[in-house]
């Protein structure tokens, strides 16, 4: 098990995703007989069958699903090693991968990282940002797939070190002709009489809104589900419904599109974000510097 071959694992992941060994071989430019031999050797190594073969292709067995999860993590780690070493050869002496929620990326995080990189002492540090939902982000930090994460502090951060970051305020955005448009503030419960435009079920805000609706015993009706706040605001502009989004994102868009931004009165509408990592001993010197910078800008927030 110590000698699992990365090329074979890459082929295995391709076969699982394509559900076809021959197509996986074509994608990775290797013959079908060679790939089948590699899979036979892999099954011997792990002492378990990895595929169920059908007339139209293959599907991973239960053992194959377990290996697939680990293989993806191993390949992602190998790819990061390659990127980091390539960056080092080009003169970048420190590199930090940051996983971040959609809200933090859409709001202040890019500007905060830019201010960090502008300091002369950080000239040889590179910071890469990758968007993830809070739940996936936290799991990735726990598994060591990235050193630093930025997410809503209501996520399950047990076992991680968490430092306060910035905060935002959720608000209702409505078309000028909408019944709520003349209100200055309202509760989330009052919005449930109207159709919403929301984000996918995998996001933290979707879960929070579903929980809030369940508490008051009312259904939450979605007219549209989109992947970004910008798309949600465009749907509101088209009159498809109202959206509950961070006020910090909504106000600039609303000013240019004559939309109404209505403050939410619920206590949970003020959200706090956290900088999370396993512990300081797992942070590189560059990551420690970045965490310190992000923590300090929060103090001025």
Secondary structure by P-SEA (a helix, b strand, c coil): cccccaaaaaaaaaaaaaccaaaaaaaacccaaaaaaaaaaaaaaacccccccccccccccaaaaaaaaaaaaaaaaaaaaaaaaaaaaacccbbbbbbbcaaaaaccaaaaaaaaaaccccccbbbbbbbbcaaaaaaaaaaccccccccccccccccbbbbbcbbbbbbbbbcccccccccccccccccccbbbbbcccccaaaaaaaaaaaaacbbbbbccccccaaaaaaaaaaccbbbbccccccaaaaaacbbbbbbbcccccbbbbbbcccccccccaaaaaaaaaaaaaaaac
